[in-house]
Amino acid sequence: MRFLARLLKLIVGLLMLAAVFFSFAAYRGDRGDIEEEISIDRPAPAVFRWLTSEELLRRWIMAAVKVETGNSAAAGATSGRTMRIEEMVANQPVVLDLQIIQVVPNQMIEWHVRSASVDGCQGKAIVKLMAEDGYTQVSFSSHMEFISLTDQFFEPAFTYATRRKLHEDLLRLKLMMEAEPAVQPDVRSRPTKP
C-alpha cells in the first residue's frame, strides 16, 4: 500500500512539475518563433523553383501527406496564391493554409500561415534567398500566434517539434538539390547521329 501511495505522489509531482515548466515556457520571449538557415550549392533561381513548385515541394517536405496549390486572386497574380500542406509533425497531423503575401522572384517569399482548425495558430513565414558565388543562403523565419489556451500551453513542445522538422526538411532539400547535376541537360536538343 505504501508503494502505491509513493508512486501516486511521484506521478502527481511529475505532472505538477511538467505543468509549471510548460506554463513558464509558454511565456518566454521567443514563443512561436522559428529561424533556420542553410547554404545550398546551387544558384538562387534553382532553389526558388524548389520552393515554389508543387511537385518539388512534395519531394523534399518529409511526411507530407498532401500539397495543393490554388489561386485566390486574379489569374496570373503572384500575391494571393494559396497552398495547403498536410503533413505529420511529431507523429501528429498538421494542416496549414498558406497565402502568398509578397514575392520577389529568386530572393524572397512571404506567406500568411493559418492552421486549418479554427482555434489553432496563425502568423507569417518568410524565406529569403541570398546568392553568392553559385551558393544560395536560405533563411527561413516565422512567428506563430496560438489562439486556444490548450495550444498556448503546448506551444513550446509544438514549436520545438516544428523547428526540428523544418531543419530536417531543409537538410533534405540541400541533399536532393546537390545530388542533381548543377546544369540540367536540354531535353529539347537531341544528339545528332554520325
Contacts in CASP RR format, 6 or more apart in sequence:
PFRMAT RR
TARGET T0000
AUTHOR 0000-0000-0000
METHOD contacts of the structure
MODEL  1
MRFLARLLKLIVGLLMLAAVFFSFAAYRGDRGDIEEEISIDRPAPAVFRW
LTSEELLRRWIMAAVKVETGNSAAAGATSGRTMRIEEMVANQPVVLDLQI
IQVVPNQMIEWHVRSASVDGCQGKAIVKLMAEDGYTQVSFSSHMEFISLT
DQFFEPAFTYATRRKLHEDLLRLKLMMEAEPAVQPDVRSRPTKP
22 153 0 8 1.000
22 154 0 8 1.000
22 156 0 8 1.000
22 157 0 8 1.000
23 153 0 8 1.000
25 31 0 8 1.000
25 155 0 8 1.000
25 156 0 8 1.000
26 152 0 8 1.000
26 153 0 8 1.000
26 155 0 8 1.000
26 156 0 8 1.000
28 156 0 8 1.000
31 155 0 8 1.000
31 156 0 8 1.000
31 159 0 8 1.000
32 142 0 8 1.000
32 143 0 8 1.000
32 144 0 8 1.000
32 145 0 8 1.000
32 146 0 8 1.000
32 155 0 8 1.000
32 159 0 8 1.000
33 141 0 8 1.000
33 142 0 8 1.000
33 143 0 8 1.000
33 159 0 8 1.000
34 140 0 8 1.000
34 141 0 8 1.000
34 142 0 8 1.000
34 143 0 8 1.000
34 144 0 8 1.000
34 159 0 8 1.000
34 162 0 8 1.000
34 163 0 8 1.000
34 166 0 8 1.000
35 139 0 8 1.000
35 140 0 8 1.000
35 141 0 8 1.000
35 142 0 8 1.000
36 139 0 8 1.000
36 140 0 8 1.000
36 163 0 8 1.000
36 166 0 8 1.000
36 167 0 8 1.000
36 170 0 8 1.000
37 137 0 8 1.000
37 138 0 8 1.000
37 139 0 8 1.000
37 140 0 8 1.000
38 137 0 8 1.000
38 138 0 8 1.000
38 170 0 8 1.000
38 171 0 8 1.000
38 173 0 8 1.000
38 174 0 8 1.000
39 135 0 8 1.000
39 136 0 8 1.000
39 137 0 8 1.000
39 138 0 8 1.000
39 174 0 8 1.000
40 47 0 8 1.000
40 135 0 8 1.000
40 136 0 8 1.000
40 138 0 8 1.000
40 173 0 8 1.000
40 174 0 8 1.000
40 177 0 8 1.000
40 178 0 8 1.000
41 134 0 8 1.000
41 135 0 8 1.000
41 177 0 8 1.000
41 178 0 8 1.000
41 182 0 8 1.000
42 134 0 8 1.000
42 135 0 8 1.000
42 136 0 8 1.000
42 177 0 8 1.000
42 178 0 8 1.000
42 182 0 8 1.000
43 131 0 8 1.000
43 134 0 8 1.000
43 136 0 8 1.000
44 106 0 8 1.000
44 107 0 8 1.000
44 129 0 8 1.000
44 130 0 8 1.000
44 131 0 8 1.000
44 136 0 8 1.000
45 106 0 8 1.000
46 136 0 8 1.000
46 177 0 8 1.000
47 129 0 8 1.000
47 136 0 8 1.000
47 138 0 8 1.000
47 177 0 8 1.000
48 105 0 8 1.000
48 106 0 8 1.000
48 107 0 8 1.000
48 129 0 8 1.000
49 56 0 8 1.000
50 56 0 8 1.000
50 57 0 8 1.000
50 60 0 8 1.000
50 173 0 8 1.000
50 176 0 8 1.000
50 177 0 8 1.000
51 57 0 8 1.000
51 109 0 8 1.000
51 127 0 8 1.000
52 109 0 8 1.000
54 67 0 8 1.000
54 68 0 8 1.000
54 69 0 8 1.000
54 83 0 8 1.000
57 64 0 8 1.000
57 67 0 8 1.000
57 85 0 8 1.000
58 64 0 8 1.000
58 67 0 8 1.000
59 176 0 8 1.000
60 169 0 8 1.000
60 172 0 8 1.000
60 173 0 8 1.000
60 176 0 8 1.000
61 67 0 8 1.000
61 85 0 8 1.000
61 87 0 8 1.000
61 169 0 8 1.000
62 87 0 8 1.000
62 165 0 8 1.000
62 168 0 8 1.000
62 169 0 8 1.000
62 172 0 8 1.000
63 87 0 8 1.000
63 88 0 8 1.000
63 89 0 8 1.000
63 165 0 8 1.000
64 85 0 8 1.000
64 86 0 8 1.000
64 87 0 8 1.000
65 86 0 8 1.000
65 87 0 8 1.000
65 88 0 8 1.000
65 93 0 8 1.000
66 84 0 8 1.000
66 85 0 8 1.000
66 86 0 8 1.000
67 83 0 8 1.000
67 84 0 8 1.000
67 85 0 8 1.000
67 86 0 8 1.000
68 83 0 8 1.000
68 84 0 8 1.000
69 81 0 8 1.000
69 82 0 8 1.000
69 83 0 8 1.000
70 81 0 8 1.000
70 82 0 8 1.000
70 83 0 8 1.000
71 77 0 8 1.000
71 80 0 8 1.000
71 81 0 8 1.000
71 82 0 8 1.000
72 80 0 8 1.000
72 81 0 8 1.000
72 82 0 8 1.000
72 99 0 8 1.000
73 79 0 8 1.000
73 80 0 8 1.000
73 81 0 8 1.000
78 100 0 8 1.000
78 103 0 8 1.000
79 100 0 8 1.000
79 101 0 8 1.000
79 102 0 8 1.000
79 103 0 8 1.000
80 99 0 8 1.000
80 100 0 8 1.000
80 101 0 8 1.000
81 99 0 8 1.000
81 100 0 8 1.000
82 97 0 8 1.000
82 98 0 8 1.000
82 99 0 8 1.000
82 100 0 8 1.000
83 97 0 8 1.000
83 98 0 8 1.000
83 99 0 8 1.000
83 100 0 8 1.000
83 111 0 8 1.000
84 95 0 8 1.000
84 96 0 8 1.000
84 97 0 8 1.000
84 98 0 8 1.000
84 116 0 8 1.000
85 95 0 8 1.000
85 96 0 8 1.000
85 98 0 8 1.000
86 93 0 8 1.000
86 94 0 8 1.000
86 95 0 8 1.000
87 93 0 8 1.000
87 94 0 8 1.000
87 96 0 8 1.000
87 165 0 8 1.000
88 94 0 8 1.000
89 158 0 8 1.000
89 161 0 8 1.000
89 162 0 8 1.000
89 165 0 8 1.000
90 157 0 8 1.000
90 158 0 8 1.000
90 161 0 8 1.000
90 165 0 8 1.000
92 161 0 8 1.000
94 115 0 8 1.000
95 115 0 8 1.000
95 116 0 8 1.000
95 117 0 8 1.000
96 113 0 8 1.000
96 114 0 8 1.000
96 115 0 8 1.000
96 116 0 8 1.000
97 113 0 8 1.000
97 114 0 8 1.000
97 115 0 8 1.000
97 116 0 8 1.000
98 111 0 8 1.000
98 112 0 8 1.000
98 113 0 8 1.000
98 125 0 8 1.000
99 111 0 8 1.000
99 112 0 8 1.000
100 109 0 8 1.000
100 110 0 8 1.000
100 111 0 8 1.000
101 110 0 8 1.000
101 111 0 8 1.000
101 112 0 8 1.000
101 124 0 8 1.000
102 108 0 8 1.000
102 109 0 8 1.000
102 110 0 8 1.000
103 109 0 8 1.000
103 110 0 8 1.000
106 129 0 8 1.000
106 131 0 8 1.000
107 128 0 8 1.000
107 129 0 8 1.000
107 130 0 8 1.000
108 126 0 8 1.000
108 127 0 8 1.000
108 128 0 8 1.000
108 129 0 8 1.000
109 126 0 8 1.000
109 127 0 8 1.000
110 124 0 8 1.000
110 125 0 8 1.000
110 126 0 8 1.000
111 124 0 8 1.000
111 125 0 8 1.000
111 126 0 8 1.000
112 122 0 8 1.000
112 123 0 8 1.000
112 124 0 8 1.000
113 121 0 8 1.000
113 122 0 8 1.000
113 123 0 8 1.000
113 124 0 8 1.000
113 125 0 8 1.000
113 142 0 8 1.000
113 144 0 8 1.000
114 121 0 8 1.000
114 122 0 8 1.000
114 123 0 8 1.000
115 121 0 8 1.000
115 122 0 8 1.000
119 147 0 8 1.000
119 148 0 8 1.000
119 151 0 8 1.000
120 146 0 8 1.000
120 147 0 8 1.000
120 148 0 8 1.000
120 151 0 8 1.000
121 144 0 8 1.000
121 145 0 8 1.000
121 146 0 8 1.000
121 147 0 8 1.000
121 151 0 8 1.000
122 144 0 8 1.000
122 145 0 8 1.000
122 147 0 8 1.000
123 142 0 8 1.000
123 143 0 8 1.000
123 144 0 8 1.000
123 145 0 8 1.000
124 142 0 8 1.000
124 143 0 8 1.000
125 140 0 8 1.000
125 141 0 8 1.000
125 142 0 8 1.000
126 140 0 8 1.000
126 141 0 8 1.000
126 142 0 8 1.000
127 138 0 8 1.000
127 139 0 8 1.000
127 140 0 8 1.000
128 138 0 8 1.000
128 139 0 8 1.000
129 136 0 8 1.000
129 137 0 8 1.000
129 138 0 8 1.000
129 139 0 8 1.000
130 136 0 8 1.000
130 137 0 8 1.000
130 139 0 8 1.000
131 137 0 8 1.000
138 170 0 8 1.000
138 173 0 8 1.000
140 166 0 8 1.000
140 170 0 8 1.000
144 159 0 8 1.000
146 152 0 8 1.000
146 155 0 8 1.000
146 158 0 8 1.000
151 158 0 8 1.000
END
